[in-house]
């Protein structure tokens, strides 16, 4: 090796300071559920430039919309679009209250500004299935306020009471059918006072919300004009690929800079806290240069990490499970006529975003500009301001489309590294992660193990439930979220400690287990594993009670009408209780997450070789009041794909301190020919809106597991499912 890390990182004090700052910020990034407790999030509101001032002939009563004299309405969306449909949902909400002509509505991505803060986070960020439910009132109020101002302008011109006027499809309509387009009123409407609390429509008067609506961004995605993060380009930019640390705490011992620079097109080699970067004229040169580095790693404290050590850590976590997440009544060793015990486990999982992580950063003097598909554009201002040593107001974030996020693009690592590389190199730099780098050194859904003990009375009803769960802590991994005095990581037990079933005596405890890998938010977070645990075990209790799994659940959901409602609807639509096609078997599950209730019935067959085929999934969803039913159905369908991929294939494993998986050949996802038919049934609900991006994922794994049991009599308690265990002799 011709270079050691010590030689590579020697430089000016400023550079060393930059590297230290970048490393520290990567570890202490703000997460959405506790944004208010993290000072850095305040950086986005200190002096950030407002959106570009609208033209003088444009009506812009607030940050959310613009109306021009041609009657066109432009809605600005501050949330990131990663396939979940916010670039259509936000305009639908505003256009409904504005009474706009939907055919004249378009959408633009908003800049970073306080006006677009997610009210549930206290910052501009996208995650937790929050966009619609967080903006349900403020975005609608923005449209209603504009409508009221337009009506006032028409009333003034026509010298009639505003109460005598109505609106319809972008027009104010007066007595005797007199009509004025919104566009013709923009100048006078701009002089009207902005209402503080405009009245909102009654649900019965909706004509846009609640109706199936084509997405505004579909055409651009189909014709190729849509811009994702990886499409960003500026003249003179360099492409960077990194040899990333293979596990948290690892550092490069040595690498061959000379060989990397010998690759045609390679311009620079730069060492960062997260690894060694090769900067080149194009991606392939940078990739080849990265391979030529032949980095030798010091794996640090986790050099001997293995599946055996991970299992031992989880065992210890179960033994240490004394932090009480729920404690109702009193447990008794003598209670019950029947006792049921079981242990379940899930592995670490990668996010496996289809678009590789990327960020184009350009540090010019005292300003920073980035182009990225990021879920956390608000916090990025404060973070990257510290990285580049500029004020947050000098950080401009261009939010581009995300080719999959699932929580991964909430992390700041790729934006921090791109900014550091631009600052150090003096050039605009587009950093692109190789999929192997992200999968091998990324942020994982925690592994988790739970041990259940239940006691049933003579009729088979559960008298008591004891559950100990061991898992790494996402809260602790964030670097700033402090575990409460109880010691319970709420994300490790969500969906478990608050399961919907009526059981009089319960003790649910958490034991923190930290084998070593970095953990992070993954689609549906703790619900992703805990629904599998709970719904599989409830099925075990039903079997022990010799009861139908549906009827058994219904009897325990007397205090959960919404869970009961979706369960009954899904079962009815799937034909529960009627014969399935020959060789097919059904299983069901229900879960609440992010304010939404979803039940799924999986129709499954198991081959003699143990192969599992999911033929059909029937889903019922109660997400409260709806915006776009098409989006709801698509999100459930996508969540089924994501959850099935994890249930059938997903597994990140470690050997000798390194991840064994690297790409889709050894971390498979569901293929098109494996996709089941998915039927989605939406409850007509009057409840407040819930989330929809994530709630379809938790029920699918247990529904399939329960169908497998119905087909084979074998209970699979680990994910991904072991098809070898299902082989017929």
N, C-alpha and C positions, 0 to 999 in steps of 0.2 A: 504494500500500500504506500502510495506516495504522499498521502496527506493524513494528518491526524486532526481530530476535531479541535484540539487546542490551537493548532496553526490556523485552521479555517475560520475560527471565530475571533481571532485577534483583530482589533480595529480600534476606532475612536471610542471615547467614553460615550458619546452620543449613540453610537450603534449598539454598544453593550446595553445601554439604558433602554433602547428600543426593544431589544430582544427580551430583556427581563420583563418589561411592561407587557409585551405580547404574550409571554408565557403566563404571567399572573392573570391577565384578563381572560385567557382561555379557561382558566380554572375557576374564575369567580364570576362567570357570566350570569346575568339576570335571567330568571325564568318567569313565565307569565303569571303563575299563580301567586307569586309573592313580589310582584314588581314594585309595589309601594314601599317595600322594605329595603330596596336597593338603591343607593344614592345615584348610581351611574345612570339609571333610567331618567333621572331629572335632566340629564344633559341634552335630551332631545328637545326640551322646552325652553332652553336658554338661548334666545337669540336666533333660532332657526328661521330662515326666510319663509314667508308665507308663499302660497302658490302664486304663480305669475299673475299679475294684475289683469283682469279681463279687459277686453276692448271697451271703449266708451259706449258703444252701441249694444252692449251685452248686459243683460239683467243677471246679476250675481248677488243675491241677497244673503248667501252664506257660502261656506267653503265647499258645499256638496253639489251645487248645480250651477249651470250657465244656460241662459235662454237667449237666443239670437233673433234678430228681426225676421228671419225666415221660418220661425216657429220651431226650430230644432232645439232639443234639450240635451245637454251633455251632463252626465253625472260623473263625479269624481269619486273613485273608490279607494279608500285608504288601506284596505286589507289585501293580502297577497293571494293571487289566484294560483292554486296548485291542482286544479281539476275539480274542486268542490263546488264551483259555480257562483262564487261571490261577485264576479263581474256581471252577473245577471241578477242575482238576488238583491243586491243593494239598489240598482236602478229600478227594479220592480217595486220595491218598498217605497222609494221616493216618488216614482211616477204615479203610483196608486193615489197617494195623498195630493199630489200636484194635479191630478186629473189630466195627465199628459196624453198626447197621441203616441202610443207605444211604437208605432212605425217610425217616428221621428226622434226616438231616444237612442243615444249612443253612450259609451262609457269610456273613461280614461283612467289610467292608474294615477292616483294622487301622489304628490310629493310627501316627504316626511313633515308633518306639522301637527301641533297639539290638537287641532280641530278634528283630526282623524283618529285620536286615541281610542282604543278599545275600552269602553267603560268598565268592563269586567277585569281588565288588566291594569288600567291606569297608564297605559303607554300604547303606542302604535305597533301592534304585533298581531299575528294570526296563529291561532292554535286552540286546542281544547274545545273544538267544535262550538266556538263562541260567536262567530261573526253576526249571524242573524239574531240570535237571542240578545247579544250585547247592544246591537244597533237598532233593535226593533222599535224603540221609541224615538231616539234622537234623529235617525234618518227620516222616519215618517214625519216628525215635527218639522224637519227642514223643508220637506215638500209641502206640507200643510201651510207653513208660514208664507212660502212663495205664492201659493195659490191665493191666500187671503190678501196679499199685497196686490196681486193682479186684479182681483175682484174690486179692491178699493180703488185702483186706478181707473177701471172701467166705470165704476159708480161716479167717480168725480167727473169724468168726461161726459157721461150721459146725464149727470145731475139727477140721479135716482138713488134710493137707499140701497146700500150694499146687500141688504137682506132680500131684496127683490131679484137678485141675480143668482145664477147657478153656473157651474162649469161642466164642460164635457169635451174630452179628447182634444185638449189644447186650445180651447176657446172659452171665453166668457159669454154667456147667453143672457140676454135681457128680455124685458117685456116685448111682446109681439114678435118674438123670434129674432130680435136684434142680436147680432153676433160680432165678436171681435177676437181675433187670434191673439194668443199670448205674445207672439212676436211683435204685433202692432202696439202692444202696451208696454214694451220693455222700458222705454224711456221714462214714462210717467210712473210705472210701478217702482222704479229705482228710487223715487222720491218719497215713497210711502214708509211709515215707521214699520220696523220689523217686529212682529208679534212675539211676545215672550213664550206663551203657552197656547199655541193654536189648537183648536179642537181637531181631533182625529176622527176619521170615518168610522162608522159602525161596520162591523164585519159583513153584514148583509148587503152593504153597498159596494163591496169590492168588485171590481171588474178586471183587475190585472192580477192581484195577489190571489193565490189559491188555484189559478188556472195553469194547465200545462203550457209551458212557454219555451220556445227555442232559445238556446243560449246565444248571447251577443258575441261571444268569442269563438264560436264554432267555425264560422266561415274562414277567419284568418288562420285557424289551425289546419283547416282542410287545404287551403290554397298555398300554405307555406309562408305567408307573410307575418304570422305571429312570431314575436321575438321572445325566446327563452333566454335564460342567463347565458347559456353556452353560445348563443348567437351574437353576443356583444362584441363589438369591434371598434377600435380606434387606430388611426394610422400610427405606425411606429411601435406598436405594442409587441412585447415579447410574450411567448407562451412558456409557462412554468409547469413542470411536473416534479413532484417530490418523492423522495424515498422517505416514507413516514415511519416514525417509531412504531414498532410492531406491537407494543403493549405499553400501557401507562407506566411511566417511570423509566422507560428504556432511553438510552442515549447512544449516538453513533461513536464507536471507538476509533474507527479509521475508514477512509474511503479513498478511491483513486480519482482525484480531480483531473489529473493529466489525461487519463483515458476518456473521461467524460468530455473534456474540452476538445478532444481530437475528433469527436463526432461532427461532421459538417453541419453548420447551422447553430451549434451550441455557442452561446455568448458568455454566460456567467455560471458559476456554481456558488451558492450561498447557503450557509448553515443557519437554521432557525432552531428555536427550542423544540419544535415538533419534528425536525428531521433535516434532510439535506435537499435543497432545491436546485434543479437544473433549468436555466433560462435559455430559450432558443428562439429561432425565427419561426418555428412551427411546432405543432404538437409531436409529430413523429420524431423529429430531431431531439426534442426535449425528452421524450420517452426513451429513445435509444441512449441518450446521455445518462439518464437516470439508471438504466440497466448497467451501463459501463462503470458506474461508481463502485459497484460491488461493495456496498457498505457492510462493515462488521459492526454488530450491535452489542452493547453492554445492556443486557436485559434487566439489570438491576434486581430489585427484591423479588421479582416474579419470574426469574429465569427457569424455575422448575415447575411452573404452573402446568397442571394437567387436569384431566377430568376427575381423576382420583382425588386430587386436592380440592377441587371444587365441590365434589360430593362430601368430602370430610368437613368442609366449611359449612355446608348446608346442614349436615348432621349436628354440628356444634350449635348452629343457629337455632335448631329445634330444641336442643337442650337448654338454650339460653332464653327461650321464648317466655319472657315474664312481663314484657311491656303490654299492658292491657289495652286492647283496642275496643273491646266490648265485654261487659260483665253484667248479665241479667240473672236474677234469681240465685239459686244455689245448686251446685253440682253434687251428686251423691253417687258413691260407688255402688250402692245397692239399687239404684233406681232402674226401672224398666224390666220388661220381660225378655227383651231381645237387645243385644248390643252389636253394633256395627262399627268396625274400625277399617280405615283405609289410608293410604299415603299416596299423594299425587305429586308430580314434578313437571316443570317445563324448563327448557334450556335458555341460554342467551340467544337473542335474535338480532340480526342486522336489519336495517331499514330497507336496503336494496332498492333505492330510488332508481328509476329507469334512466333519468338524466344524471350523469355523473356530477358530483359537486363541483362548482366552479365560481369564480368571481374575477371580474376585471376591475383593477384598482389603478388609479392614477393620482399620485401625490405630486402636486405642483406647488412648490413654495410652502405657503401657509394654508393650503386648501387640499382637500381630499375628495375625489369623486369615485364612486364605485357603481358598477352595474352588476346586479346579482339577483338571482331568484332566492330571496331570503324571507323567512317568516318573521323576522325581528328587525325590521328596518328602523323602528324608533330607537331601541337600545343601541343599534349600530352607530348612531351618531356619537353618543358618549364614549363608547368603547373605542371606535376608530379614531376619535379625537385624541384620546389618551395614547393610542398606539403611535400615531403620527406626530404627536405633540403639537396639536392645533386645537383651537376652540371648537366645540361641537357645532356652532353655527357655520363653520367652514367645511363641514362634512356634508356632501350631497349624496344621497342614496337614490339611485334609479332602480326601482323595483321592477324586475322583468318576470315573465311567467316561470313557474316552477314545474319541472318535469317530475313531479312527485316530491312530497315533503315528509309526511308521516311523523313529524316531530324532528327529524334529522336536521332540517334546514332552519330550525330555531337556534341551533348552536352557532357560535361565532367563529369557530376555528378557521373556516375557509376564507372568511372576509378579513380576519386578522392577518393570516399568513400572506394573502395577496397584497394587503396594504403594506406590510413590512417589506415584502420583496420590491414593491414599487419605490418605497422610501429609500431603501438601501441601494437599489440599482439605478435610480434616477430616471426610470422609464415606466411607461404604462405597462402593467403586467397582468396577463390573464392566467390565473392559476386553475388548472384542471386536475382533479383527482382521477387517477386510474381507479377503476372499480375495485381492483385488488387492494389498493391502498385504503379505500374507505371501508371495505369489508374486513380488512385485516387489522385496521388500526382505528376503527371508528367508535361510535357510541352505541351501546347495545341495550336492548330490552333486557331487564334483569332476569337471571335465572331465579327460580322460586320453587320451594318445596313446602307442602302442607301435610300435616298429620291430623286426621279426623277421628273423633270418637263420638258415637251417638248412642242414646238409649231410647228404645221404643216401648210404648205401653202395649197392652195385650191386643189392642186394635191396630197396632202398627204406627200410631202417631208418635212423632218424636217428642220425648219429654225433655231431653237435654242434648246439647251439642257442645263439644269441646274441639277447638281448632287451634293448632300451633302452626305458625307460618314463618319460614326463614327465607330471607331475601336480602340482596344488597339494597342500600338506601339511595334512591334518586335524590332525595332532599339533601343528603350529605354530599353526594357527588357534585351537586350544583356549585359548591364552593361558597355559598352565601346563605342558603336556606337552612335555618337552624332547626334541628329536631326538637320538638317540644319536650318539656320536662318529663312527660310520660314515656318518652323514648320510642313512640310509635311513629313510623313513617306512614302518613295517611295514604300515600300512593301505593304502598306495598299491600295495604289491606282493603283498598276501595273495592266495592263489589262483594267483599267477603264479610267485613265487619258490619256492613249495612245491607246484607242480603234481605230479600223481601219476605221470607217465610216466618210464620208465627211459631216460635219455639220458646216455651216459657223460661227455660234455664239455659244460659249460654255463657261460655268463656272463650273469647277469641284473643289470642296473644301473639305478639310479634317478637321475633328474635333476629337481630341484624347479623347478616353473614356477608363478609367482604372478601371473596376469593382473590380479587385484584383487578379484573377488567373494568374499564369505565362504563358506567350505565347512564341511560338517558331516556327521555320520553319516546315512546313507540306507540303507534296508532292504538288508541283506547287505553294506554298506560296500564295501570294495575288491573283494570277490568279485563284486559286481554287474557290474563292467566286465571284470575279469580273466578270468572264466570265458568271456565272449564272445570275448576275445582268444585265449586258449589253445585253446579247443575249436574255434573257427573255423580257427585255423592248423593244428591237428592234422588237421583235415579236408583242408586244402590239401596237407599232407604225404601223406596217404593217396591223394589224387588223383594227386599227382606219382609216387607209387609204384605207381599203377594197382591199388590194393588196395581191398577193401571197407572202408568207414569203421569198421564194428564190429570186424571181424577185425583191422584195423590197430591199433586201440586195445587190444584184448584182449592182443595180443602184447607191448605195451609196459607192461602192468599186472601183470607177474609178481610184483611186490613189494607190490601193493595189492589184496589179496583182497576187501576190502569194496567198493572202487570197481568192481572187475571183476564182483562179484556183482550189484550193482544195475544195471550196464550190461547184463549178460546177461539179467536178469529183465525189465527194461523192453523190451528188444529182442524177447524171446520173446513177451511179452504184446501187443506192438504188431504182431506178425506180420512182423518184419524178415526180409527174404529172400523173402517171398511177395509176390505182386502187390498193389499198393495199388489202391483204387478208381480208375476212369478219371479222369485229370487230376489225381490226387493224388500227392504225392511225400513221402518221409520223410527226416528228418534227426534226428540224435541228439547228445546231449552228456551229460557227467557232471561233477560237481563235488562237492568236500567243503568244507563250511563249518560252523563252530560245532559240530564233533564229529559231524556228520551227512553221510552220503553220499546224493546224489540223482542219478538218471539220468532223462532225459526224452527221449521220442521224439515229435517234432511231425509231424503229417500236414497238409500244406499244398498249396494250389493257387494259381496265379498267373494272373490274367486277362490278356487281350490288352492291356488298358489299364494293366497293371502293378500292379493291385490285388492285395493279399496277403490270403488268407483261411486262417486256421488252423482246421482242422476238428476235430482231435482231439489231445489230449496224453496220452500214456501215461507215467506216472511210477512209478519204483520208489524206495523210500526205506528206508535203513538208519539209523535214529536210535537204535540200541541198544535197551535195554529200554524198553517203552512204558507210558504211563499210560492214555491214552484214544485208541484208534484213530480215533474220529470226529473228534477235534480234529486229529490228524495229517493226515487226508484233507482237512479243511477248510482247514488252513493251507497245504497244497500247492496246493489250488485257488485260494486267495486270492493266494498268491505268484505263480502263473501269471498271474492277472489283472494284478497289479502289474508283473511283468516284461514281459508282452506290451504293456501300455500304454506302457512306456518304449521297447520295441523298435520299435513301430509308429508312435508319435507323440511321445514325450517329448523336449523340447528347450527349454532356456532360452538365449536369445540376447540380445546386447546391441548397442545402437546409441546413439551419442552419450552414453555413460555410463549409460544406463538399460536396464532389462529390457524386451524387446518383448512378452512374454506377460503376461496379466493374470488370466485365468480359464479355465474349461473350454472356452470357445469357441475359444481359440487355444492351449490346452494340453490337448488331448483326452485322455481316458482311455477304456479299453475299454468299449463299450456292451453291453447285455444281448444284443442280436441278433448281436454279434460273438463272444460267448463260445464257445470250443470245448468239446466234451465232454472231461472230464478223468477218467481212470481212475487211481486211486492203489493201488499194491501195496506192502504193508509187509513188510519182511523180519523174520522171527521171529529176533531177535538176542539174544544173551546179553551183548553189550557194554554198557559203562556208558552211561547216557542221554546223548544229544546234544540240541542245540537243534532247534526245529522252526518257529519263527516266520519265519525268514529263508531257510533252505537251499533252498527250492523256487524262489526267484527266479533265482539265477545261471545254471542250465542252459537256461532257456527261450529267451533271445535267440539263443545259438549253435545250439540245436536247430532253430529256425526258419530261421536264416541258412543252415544246412547243407541244409535241405530246399529252400530257394529255389535254391541252387546245383544240387541234384539236378533241380529242375524246369526251370531256365533255362540252366544252364551259366555263370551270372554270379555272381561272388563279391562280395557286398556287405560292405564292411569298415568301414562307419560306421553308427552308430545316431543317430537312428531310420532305418529302412530307407527308401531313396529309391525309391519306386515308379516314378518317371519313368524311372529307369535300366532298368526291367524291361519297359517298353512295347515291344510288337512294332511293327516298322516298317510 
